[in-house]
Amino acid sequence: MLRNMVSSLIVHNRIKTTLPKAKSASRLAEKMVTWGKRGDEHAKTQAMRFLREHHLTIPKLFSEMADRYRTREGGYTRIHKLGYRDGDNAPMAVLEYVDTPKDLKYSMLIKRLARIELEPSLRVSPTIIEDGQTPKMGKRDFKKLLNRIKGQKKFDRNVEKMMKSEEMSKDDLDKKVSSEVNRLKTLNEKEKELQIESKIRRKGGHLSYESF
């Protein structure tokens, strides 16, 4: 089973499975990349003994993936928890190789950039302390502010990394963010319409404009 999962992961870059299986497959998937980066005959023999679909997995592992992770020391996979499955309540997750096209992390960055554009207060200026603009606050609040600034700086670095990995220009990024902003606006409008319809039903179908 794990052989099939890891083989599918190499071919598709991402698989959905239960959380325990994702953790087990992750360790083996990391080992595959280590063999791919070694690139010698012994490593290739070991990979062929474990993997399925050799015509797809072996060429990709020892060329494309080996090159992608050449300068990376470990941490080749990422697990996204998805909650619990209906029926048996099993914890579900997505296991993926990092820094691949359509990386889920990159999709999440785009979504956050769109939310920041819709609500600018979500962004923390990393210069407010350096410029002496920090308002008076307690030690706990100041620590929270520092953590938010560190988080914002890490987020900005991840955006730069995404643009470099995807060979994305500033215009390309702006287009993706704009598209996500429009999607979120549409969802918000639909949610407001549902809330109004629900309010009307609670009022027995009679609701004046003043109620809005």
N, C-alpha and C positions, 0 to 999 in steps of 0.2 A: 504494500500500500504506500509506504513512504517513498519507495523508489519511483512509483508512478507520480506521486505528488511533486517530488523534486524535479523530475523530468518535465512535468507540465509547467512548473514554475520557471524553469530555464527557457522553455519555448515561449511562454506567454508573459513572463515577467511578474505575474500576479496570479494568486489563487485564493479562493474563499473556502474556508474549512472551519472546524471547531478550534477553539483556542489551544487545547492541549496538543492537538495534531500540528497546529501551526508552530508551536514552540519546538516540537520534536523535529519537524521538517526544516526549521530554520537552522538548526545546528548542522544538519547534513548539507543544506544549501550553501552555507558558509564554507564548508570543507570543499565542495565542488569548485568554488571560485579559487580557493588556495591551490588546488590541483591545476586549474586552468592557467593561473599565473605562473606556476612552475614550468609548465609547457613541455616537459621531457616525456620520453616514451613510457617510463614507469607510471607517471601521473596519468597519462592518457589511457594506459591499460587499466588502472584502478577505476577511472571514471567510466570506462566502457563496461566494466564488470557491474557497476552499480546502476547506471542510467539506462533508460529505455529510449527508443526512437533515435538511435545513434546518428542517423542521417541528418537530424535536426539539432540534437543537443550537443554533440561533440564539436562540430564546426563552430557553433555559436559560443560555446564555453571557452574554447581555446583560441578564439580570435577576437570577436566583438567584446565579450565580457572580460577577457583577460586584459585587453587594452583599456576598457572603461575603468577598471579598478587597479590599474598598474601602480598608481601612486597612493592608493588607499590602503591603510593598514587595518583590516577587519571592519566589522560593522557593515556588511554588504546587504543585509536584509533588514526589513522593518515590519512590525506587526501592528495593525490597526484593529482595535477591539470594536465589534459591531453590536454589542448587546447580546440578547438571548433569543434562541430560536423558538418559534411557536411550536407547541406540542410537547417536546421533551425538555424545554428550557435550557438547552445546552448553550454554553457561551460560544459565540461565533467571532471570527476574526478574518481579516484579509492579510495574507503574507505576500510581501512583494520585495523585489530587488530594488535598492535605492538608486537614485540618479538615472532612471530610465525614462524614455519618452512616456508622457502621460503619468508620471509619478503622482500618486495620490497626494503627497505632501505639497507638490506644486499647485495642484488644484485647490488645496486648502489655503495656500498663500493668496491665490487670486481671489477667493471668496472673502478672506480677511481684508484685503486691499479694497474690495468693493464695499464692505461694511464700514471701513474707515472713511471712505469717500461719502457715504450716506450719513455717517455720524462722526465728524472730525474729532470730537472729544475723546474718541477711543485711542487716538495717537498721542503719545507722550513725547514732548520735545526732549531730546537727549542733551540739550544745552542749557536747560533752565537752572541747573546747579552751577555750571561753569560760568554762566552770565550773572550769577548772583540774584536770580529772579525767584528763588524758592521762598514761598511764604512761610511765616512762622507756623510751626506745627510740632506736635509731640514726637517723641522718639519712635513710637510704633508707626505713626503715619509717615514719618520720614523714611523709615525702613521700607514700608510698602511702596513709597514713591521710587526709591532706589531700585527695588525689584522690578517695578514697571518699566523704568528706564533701561535696565539690563535686558528685559524681555523685548523692548522695542528695538534696541540695537541688534539683538540676535535675529529678530524678524527681518530687519533691513539687510543683514548679511545673507540671510536665506533667500531673499528676493534677488539680490545680486548674483548669488550662486545659481538660482533658477534661470536667470536671464543668460548667464554664461553657458550653462549646460544645454539649454534649449536653443542657443544661438538666437535669442530674442532681442529685438531692438526696443527702444523706449516706445516707439509707435505701436509695435506689436503688443507690448504689455498694456498700453493704454486702451487698445481695442478690446483685449480680453477682459480687462477690468470694467470697461464701459458696458460690454455685453452682460457681465455678471450683475452690474448695477441695475440694468434694465430688467433682468430676470427677477431680482429681489424686489424691485418696485412693483412688478406685476403680481408677485406673490403677496406683497403687502396689501395691494388694492383688492385682490380676491379675498384675503382674510378679513378686510374691513367690510366688504360686501356680505360675507357670511355672518359677521357679527351683527350687522344691521338686520339681515333677514331673521336671525335668531331673536333679536330684540323685538322685532315686529311680531313674531309668533308668540312671544311671551306676553305681549300687550293685546293679544287676541286679534291681530291683524290691523290694529288702529294705532298709528304712530304719527305724530305731527312733526313738522320740520324742526320745531323748537327743541325737540328731543335730542337732535344731533349737536 
